[in-house]
Amino acid sequence: MREGTGLMRGLIPVAVAIATAACAQTKSANGAGNFEVISPKNGAEFDLQVCRTREPITPRSSQELAGVLQATAPYVRECLVDPRSREDEPWDALVTGTLHAPQATYDLSASGISEAGKTCILTVARGLGINDATPLKAEPRAASGEMVTLDYPVPKPPQPVSFGTTPSEEAAGTIRRDQRLLCACYLPFVETYPPEWEATVRLHADRAPDFEVHAANPTFANCMQDTLGTLRLPRAESTFIYRPYLLNSNASEATPGYPPEIQMKQLATIFEQRGAELRVAPAQREEAAKALADVAVVPSVAHPERYLRQVKERCNGVVAVDRTWFSTLAGYRSAAVRALDLLPRLEEPRRGPSKDAQAKSLRETLDELQKRSAIVAMYEADDTFVCDGIQVDTNSKR
């Protein structure tokens, strides 16, 4: 059975529309003083989601598989930042995931991507981190035992890093390409919006470069200044200001104070990740409920308290999944409300859906999210009532 990626219609298209509008309106920086200012165009955005540790993922249904593939988008884009991962246009890529008990396999058909880029994308699709070729430790299984194949079009990334023709451009390109090596400094921010920072970089012909990092958080600034010093930059006499373009698809909101175009781009990545989580949530609840049923259907006469304790633990596990599901819906809803507020501040996009069309789609999305939230809230209330009714003697021995 072959399935498309049209799941959750009405939610995912919003992210596409907003990303298109944001990309069409992003402005690059201008020069300042005697220093060259490296613009976002040359820097390519970096998603802090890439800094998070990812465990191998084991999808067990087509819905989970769709969520898993969608969640890899920031990692796939990062694969293609390095120009060594890209070839000439036309550009196209499609990851095909297949579930067939007892395993999942992934294949990639692509044009415009080098062998290194293909390897990186497939590694990510298998649920692992960038450039980690370790095979899956656990093999997924299809719930029904039948073969399920799902095609996932890889989102086209921005242009790869440009190293330019000057020492400053080459150094800036290197800093952007190697952003993953700076993740130790970004880790405190992986659950929130990214930090704002810039660095004055002074290249020297006869010694290592000097860095002066400016950021509101002094601990972060010191970390970034030290870590930048580990990168291999060209030897030349040149000074420039490096300003990164940061996103965080794991954040709950866009960065306050950023231009509305940039906030919309951040919201698009948040939609993308919350949408992936919403694809997986129903299957996670089903698995938690099955784990409860496996214990509950076999009462223990010899150890009744141990049995009740296990049932209550599994029951609380179902409630925990309900709460995570509701929280994910709330996060998506919050991002949609913010996007609706920002739309009037944007210029009419030169391509893609009009602002009126985007607003209509967002309002429809909010209505749908409200309905789903009410259903999940009912699940949580019912499950909590059942779990609270399971009385366990806390004084008894296990």
C-alpha positions as CSV (number, residue, x, y, z in Angstrom):
1,M,0.0,0.0,0.0
2,R,1.4,3.4,-1.0
3,E,0.4,6.5,0.9
4,G,1.1,10.2,0.2
5,T,2.0,12.9,2.6
6,G,-1.4,14.7,2.6
7,L,-2.0,13.9,6.2
8,M,-3.3,16.7,8.5
9,R,-4.6,18.7,5.6
10,G,-5.3,22.3,6.6
11,L,-2.4,22.4,9.1
12,I,0.8,21.8,7.1
13,P,0.0,24.1,4.1
14,V,0.1,27.1,6.4
15,A,3.8,26.5,7.1
16,V,4.5,26.4,3.4
17,A,2.6,29.6,2.7
18,I,4.3,31.5,5.5
19,A,7.7,30.3,4.6
20,T,7.2,31.4,1.0
21,A,6.1,34.8,2.1
22,A,8.9,35.2,4.6
23,C,11.6,34.1,2.1
24,A,10.2,36.5,-0.5
25,Q,10.6,39.5,1.9
26,T,13.8,38.8,3.8
27,K,16.2,41.7,3.5
28,S,20.0,41.4,3.7
29,A,22.2,43.6,5.9
30,N,24.1,46.7,4.5
31,G,27.7,47.7,5.2
32,A,28.6,49.6,8.3
33,G,31.7,51.7,8.9
34,N,34.9,50.4,7.4
35,F,33.9,46.7,8.0
36,E,32.3,44.4,5.6
37,V,29.0,43.0,7.0
38,I,28.3,39.5,6.0
39,S,24.6,39.3,5.2
40,P,22.0,36.5,6.0
41,K,22.1,35.6,2.3
42,N,25.7,34.5,2.5
43,G,25.1,33.0,6.0
44,A,22.1,30.8,5.3
45,E,19.8,30.3,8.4
46,F,20.9,27.7,11.0
47,D,18.2,25.9,13.0
48,L,19.1,25.2,16.6
49,Q,17.0,22.0,16.4
50,V,20.1,20.5,14.7
51,C,22.0,20.8,18.0
52,R,19.5,18.5,19.8
53,T,20.5,14.9,20.4
54,R,18.3,12.6,18.4
55,E,17.6,9.0,19.4
56,P,16.9,6.4,16.7
57,I,13.2,6.5,15.9
58,T,11.2,3.4,15.3
59,P,7.9,4.2,13.4
60,R,5.3,1.5,13.5
61,S,2.6,2.9,11.2
62,S,2.4,5.1,8.1
63,Q,1.2,8.0,10.3
64,E,4.3,7.7,12.5
65,L,6.5,7.3,9.5
66,A,5.2,10.6,8.0
67,G,5.9,12.4,11.3
68,V,9.4,10.9,11.5
69,L,10.2,12.1,7.9
70,Q,8.8,15.5,8.4
71,A,10.7,16.0,11.7
72,T,14.0,15.4,9.8
73,A,13.5,18.6,7.7
74,P,15.9,20.9,9.7
75,Y,18.6,18.2,9.6
76,V,18.1,17.6,5.9
77,R,18.4,21.3,5.2
78,E,21.6,21.4,7.2
79,C,22.9,18.5,5.1
80,L,22.6,20.7,2.0
81,V,24.2,23.8,3.4
82,D,27.7,22.6,2.4
83,P,28.2,23.2,-1.3
84,R,30.0,19.8,-1.5
85,S,26.5,18.3,-1.0
86,R,25.0,20.0,-4.0
87,E,25.4,19.7,-7.7
88,D,23.9,21.6,-10.6
89,E,20.2,22.4,-11.0
90,P,17.6,21.2,-11.6
91,W,17.2,20.2,-7.9
92,D,14.8,17.6,-6.7
93,A,14.7,15.0,-3.9
94,L,12.3,12.4,-2.7
95,V,12.8,10.1,0.3
96,T,10.8,6.9,0.2
97,G,10.1,5.2,3.5
98,T,8.9,1.6,3.6
99,L,7.5,-0.3,6.6
100,H,7.4,-4.0,6.1
101,A,7.5,-6.2,9.3
102,P,9.9,-6.5,10.9
103,Q,11.9,-3.5,9.4
104,A,11.8,-0.1,7.9
105,T,13.9,0.9,4.9
106,Y,14.6,4.3,3.3
107,D,15.6,5.1,-0.2
108,L,16.4,8.4,-1.9
109,S,15.8,9.5,-5.5
110,A,17.4,12.8,-6.2
111,S,18.9,15.2,-8.8
112,G,21.2,18.1,-8.0
113,I,22.6,16.4,-4.9
114,S,26.1,14.9,-4.6
115,E,26.8,11.4,-3.2
116,A,27.9,13.0,0.1
117,G,24.6,14.9,0.3
118,K,22.5,11.8,-0.5
119,T,24.4,9.8,2.2
120,C,23.7,12.6,4.8
121,I,20.0,12.8,3.9
122,L,19.5,9.0,4.2
123,T,21.4,8.9,7.5
124,V,19.0,11.6,8.8
125,A,16.0,9.8,7.5
126,R,17.0,6.7,9.5
127,G,16.4,8.8,12.6
128,L,20.1,9.5,13.4
129,G,22.2,12.7,13.7
130,I,24.1,14.4,11.0
131,N,27.0,12.4,9.5
132,D,26.4,9.4,11.8
133,A,26.3,6.2,9.8
134,T,25.5,3.9,12.7
135,P,22.7,1.5,11.7
136,L,19.4,1.5,13.5
137,K,19.5,-0.4,16.8
138,A,15.8,-1.3,16.7
139,E,13.8,-2.3,13.7
140,P,10.3,-0.9,13.3
141,R,7.4,-3.1,12.4
142,A,4.2,-2.3,10.5
143,A,1.2,-2.6,12.8
144,S,-0.8,-4.8,10.4
145,G,2.2,-6.7,9.0
146,E,1.5,-5.4,5.5
147,M,4.0,-3.3,3.5
148,V,3.4,0.4,3.7
149,T,5.4,2.8,1.4
150,L,5.3,6.5,1.8
151,D,7.0,9.2,-0.3
152,Y,8.3,12.4,1.3
153,P,9.4,15.3,-0.9
154,V,12.5,16.8,0.7
155,P,11.9,20.5,1.3
156,K,14.1,22.5,-1.0
157,P,16.7,24.3,1.1
158,P,18.1,27.8,0.6
159,Q,21.2,28.3,-1.6
160,P,24.2,26.6,-0.1
161,V,26.9,28.6,1.7
162,S,28.7,31.0,-0.6
163,F,32.5,31.2,0.0
164,G,32.8,34.2,-2.3
165,T,36.1,35.6,-3.6
166,T,37.4,37.6,-0.6
167,P,39.0,36.3,2.6
168,S,36.1,37.7,4.6
169,E,33.5,35.9,2.5
170,E,35.5,32.6,2.7
171,A,35.8,33.0,6.5
172,A,32.1,33.8,6.8
173,G,31.2,30.8,4.7
174,T,33.4,28.5,6.8
175,I,31.7,29.8,10.0
176,R,28.3,29.1,8.6
177,R,29.2,25.7,7.3
178,D,30.6,24.7,10.6
179,Q,27.8,26.1,12.8
180,R,27.2,22.5,14.1
181,L,30.6,22.8,15.8
182,L,29.3,25.7,17.8
183,C,26.4,23.7,19.3
184,A,27.9,23.5,22.7
185,C,27.3,27.2,23.0
186,Y,23.7,26.9,21.6
187,L,22.6,24.1,23.9
188,P,21.1,26.3,26.6
189,F,18.8,27.8,24.0
190,V,17.5,24.7,22.3
191,E,14.1,25.0,24.1
192,T,13.6,28.7,23.5
193,Y,14.2,31.3,20.8
194,P,17.8,31.6,19.6
195,P,20.3,34.2,21.0
196,E,21.1,37.3,19.1
197,W,24.8,37.8,18.6
198,E,27.4,39.1,16.2
199,A,31.2,38.9,16.0
200,T,33.9,41.2,14.8
201,V,36.4,38.9,13.1
202,R,39.9,40.1,12.4
203,L,41.9,37.8,10.1
204,H,45.7,37.9,10.1
205,A,48.2,36.7,7.6
206,D,50.7,35.5,10.2
207,R,48.6,34.2,13.0
208,A,45.2,33.0,14.1
209,P,42.2,35.3,13.8
210,D,40.9,37.4,16.7
211,F,37.2,37.4,17.6
212,E,35.1,39.9,19.5
213,V,31.6,38.5,20.2
214,H,28.8,40.8,21.2
215,A,25.7,39.2,22.9
216,A,23.4,40.0,25.8
217,N,24.4,36.8,27.6
218,P,28.1,37.1,28.7
219,T,28.4,33.3,29.3
220,F,27.2,32.6,25.8
221,A,29.5,35.4,24.4
222,N,32.6,33.9,26.1
223,C,31.7,30.4,24.9
224,M,31.2,31.5,21.3
225,Q,34.4,33.6,21.4
226,D,36.4,30.5,22.5
227,T,34.7,28.1,20.2
228,L,35.1,30.3,17.1
229,G,38.8,30.2,17.8
230,T,38.8,26.4,17.0
231,L,37.6,26.9,13.4
232,R,40.1,26.9,10.6
233,L,39.8,30.2,8.8
234,P,41.9,31.7,6.0
235,R,45.1,33.6,6.8
236,A,44.8,37.1,5.4
237,E,44.6,40.7,6.6
238,S,40.9,41.4,6.7
239,T,38.2,42.5,9.2
240,F,34.5,41.8,8.9
241,I,31.3,41.6,11.1
242,Y,29.6,38.2,11.1
243,R,25.9,38.1,11.9
244,P,24.3,34.7,11.9
245,Y,20.7,34.1,10.9
246,L,19.3,31.7,13.6
247,L,16.0,29.8,13.8
248,N,14.7,27.3,16.3
249,S,11.9,25.0,15.2
250,N,11.8,23.6,18.7
251,A,10.9,27.0,20.2
252,S,7.4,27.8,21.3
253,E,7.4,31.3,19.8
254,A,9.3,33.6,17.4
255,T,12.0,35.9,18.7
256,P,10.5,39.1,20.2
257,G,11.8,42.2,18.5
258,Y,12.8,40.6,15.3
259,P,11.4,42.0,12.0
260,P,8.0,40.5,11.2
261,E,9.4,38.8,8.1
262,I,12.0,36.9,10.2
263,Q,9.4,36.1,12.9
264,M,7.2,34.5,10.2
265,K,10.1,32.4,8.9
266,Q,10.7,31.2,12.5
267,L,7.0,30.4,12.9
268,A,7.0,28.4,9.7
269,T,9.7,26.1,11.1
270,I,7.7,25.8,14.4
271,F,4.6,24.8,12.4
272,E,6.8,22.2,10.6
273,Q,8.0,20.5,13.8
274,R,4.7,20.8,15.8
275,G,3.0,19.3,12.7
276,A,5.4,16.4,12.7
277,E,4.7,15.8,16.4
278,L,0.9,15.9,15.8
279,R,1.3,13.1,13.1
280,V,3.0,10.9,15.7
281,A,0.8,11.7,18.7
282,P,-2.2,9.4,18.0
283,A,0.1,6.4,17.4
284,Q,2.0,7.1,20.7
285,R,-1.3,7.2,22.6
286,E,-2.3,3.9,21.0
287,E,1.0,2.3,22.0
288,A,0.7,3.6,25.6
289,A,-2.9,2.2,25.7
290,K,-1.7,-1.2,24.4
291,A,1.1,-1.3,27.0
292,L,-1.6,-0.7,29.7
293,A,-3.8,-3.4,28.2
294,D,-1.0,-5.9,28.2
295,V,-0.6,-5.6,31.9
296,A,-4.3,-5.1,32.9
297,V,-5.6,-8.3,31.2
298,V,-3.5,-10.6,33.3
299,P,-4.4,-10.0,37.0
300,S,-1.9,-11.4,39.5
301,V,-3.6,-13.2,42.3
302,A,-0.3,-13.9,44.2
303,H,0.8,-10.2,44.1
304,P,-2.3,-8.0,43.8
305,E,-0.5,-4.8,45.0
306,R,2.3,-5.3,42.5
307,Y,-0.3,-5.8,39.8
308,L,-2.2,-2.7,40.7
309,R,1.0,-0.7,40.9
310,Q,2.0,-1.8,37.4
311,V,-1.5,-1.0,36.0
312,K,-1.4,2.5,37.6
313,E,2.0,3.2,36.2
314,R,0.9,2.2,32.7
315,C,-2.3,4.2,33.1
316,N,-0.4,7.3,34.1
317,G,1.8,6.7,31.0
318,V,-1.4,7.1,28.9
319,V,-2.3,10.3,30.7
320,A,1.3,11.7,30.1
321,V,0.9,11.1,26.4
322,D,-2.5,12.8,26.4
323,R,-0.9,15.9,28.1
324,T,2.0,16.0,25.6
325,W,-0.5,15.8,22.7
326,F,-2.5,18.6,24.2
327,S,0.6,20.7,24.8
328,T,1.7,20.2,21.1
329,L,-1.7,21.3,19.9
330,A,-1.5,24.4,22.2
331,G,2.0,25.2,20.8
332,Y,0.7,25.0,17.2
333,R,-2.3,27.1,18.1
334,S,-0.1,29.8,19.7
335,A,2.1,30.0,16.7
336,A,-0.9,30.3,14.4
337,V,-2.3,33.1,16.5
338,R,1.0,34.9,16.4
339,A,1.2,34.5,12.6
340,L,-2.3,35.9,12.2
341,D,-1.2,38.9,14.2
342,L,1.9,39.5,12.1
343,L,0.3,39.2,8.7
344,P,-1.0,42.8,8.5
345,R,2.6,44.0,9.1
346,L,4.0,42.2,6.1
347,E,4.1,43.5,2.5
348,E,2.0,41.7,0.0
349,P,4.1,38.7,-1.2
350,R,5.5,38.8,-4.7
351,R,4.8,35.0,-5.1
352,G,2.7,32.4,-3.3
353,P,-0.6,32.9,-1.6
354,S,-1.9,36.4,-0.9
355,K,-2.1,37.8,2.7
356,D,-5.9,37.4,2.6
357,A,-5.5,33.7,1.5
358,Q,-2.9,33.1,4.3
359,A,-5.2,34.7,6.9
360,K,-8.1,32.6,5.8
361,S,-6.0,29.4,6.0
362,L,-4.8,30.4,9.5
363,R,-8.3,31.0,10.7
364,E,-9.4,27.6,9.4
365,T,-6.4,26.0,11.1
366,L,-7.3,27.6,14.4
367,D,-10.8,26.3,14.1
368,E,-9.5,22.8,13.4
369,L,-7.0,23.0,16.3
370,Q,-9.7,24.1,18.6
371,K,-11.8,21.0,17.7
372,R,-8.8,18.6,18.1
373,S,-7.8,20.2,21.4
374,A,-11.3,19.6,22.8
375,I,-11.1,15.9,21.8
376,V,-7.7,15.4,23.3
377,A,-8.8,17.3,26.5
378,M,-11.7,14.8,26.8
379,Y,-9.2,11.9,26.4
380,E,-7.1,13.3,29.2
381,A,-10.0,13.9,31.5
382,D,-11.4,10.4,31.0
383,D,-8.0,8.7,31.4
384,T,-7.2,10.7,34.5
385,F,-10.5,9.7,36.0
386,V,-9.8,6.0,35.4
387,C,-6.2,6.3,36.7
388,D,-7.2,8.1,39.9
389,G,-9.7,5.3,40.6
390,I,-6.8,2.8,40.8
391,Q,-6.0,2.6,44.5
392,V,-2.5,1.5,45.4
393,D,-1.3,0.8,49.0
394,T,1.9,3.0,49.1
395,N,2.9,1.3,52.4
396,S,3.0,-2.2,51.0
397,K,6.2,-3.9,49.8
398,R,6.8,-4.2,46.1
